[in-house]
Amino acid sequence: MKAKLKVITLLCIILLSSGCTKYVKDGNKAVIYEETGQTITANILCKPEEPELVELYEKHNVEIINQVPTCKDFKLGSGEYSSLWESLLVKPLAYVILKVGYLVKNMGLSVMIVGLLIRLIMLPFSRKSMLQSENLKKAQPEIAKLEKKYKNKTDKESLMMKSQETMFIYKKYNINPVSGCLLAFIQLPLFFAFLEAINRVPAIFEGDFFFGMKLGMTPWVGISNGQYIYILLIALIILSTYFSFKKTMNSQANGEMEKQMQFMMKFMIIMISLASFSLPTAIALYWIVTNAFAVFQNIIINKSLEKRK
């Protein structure tokens, strides 16, 4: 079991470390598109169309805009091979976002639709993870007794007996620690790949959403320009994050773990609240819709688990 966990962890590290978004720099400073507050991506997958953006790339001698196709002509095989991370995750996600965006004629809607599709694909894993959490709650009293029984016992024989008795409890309650972690190991690379796909496709940031919102604009710049609709965007980011974390915590936390998760939830909400001012609208929309989906998903899964009791 530990060997499997190590293999999964190693694969995730290899994938995550083999590619990432790079930004255009002026010396040591990242270049900001002042009109939207967006940090300009250097390793884009397709060409920008806005003259101001093209001029910004040319000003900083970023030659990639002459080497990549237009976003309408982007294909899975476009550009040179970079890494497994890019080929297996980033480019396919960028391709799907673009195709859906041109189909519905709105890149913001596309980001939301594709984000929801990914969540739907992850639904069986989410249900399995929550089932494992429920089983772990049931087993908690016996695990607590076991911890008390072997407290301060560090000899080899005691540790071996503790391990065997722990495995017996896990078997009794049908707990598989690896399957409980599987959701995180699958979700994390997909989350980063999705964000990278958004960051590396200029057509997304050049588009508009509804109510005059630009997909590349950050709430800070929007509010500074008198577009107070972005206050609503920040509020939705914070609320969706809060309820998503709260539902997850209620379904998975117990005892001491609950206190730790309470602290983590408060810390994360503060951090996300601050970060939300500099999130481009496209990423904010993805964050809001997937968190909202997670809230309803957890409610439905919890109800289905209650019926099984």
Secondary structure, 3 states (H helix, E strand, C coil): CHHHHHHHHHHHHHHHCCCCCCECEECCEECEECCCCEECECCCCCECCCHHHHHHHHHCCCHHHHCCCEHHHCCCCCCCCCCHHHHHHHHHHHHHHHHHHHHHCCHHHHHHHHHHHHHHHHHHHHHHHHHHHHHHHHHHHHHHHHHHHCCCCCCHHHHHHHHHHHHHHHHHCCCCHHHHHHHHHHHHHHHHHHHHHHHCCHHHHHCECCCCCECCCCHHHHHHCCCCHHHHHHHHHHHHHHHHHHHHHHHHCCCHHHHHHHHHHHHHHHHHHHHHHHCCHHHHHHHHHHHHHHHHHHHHHHHHHHHHC
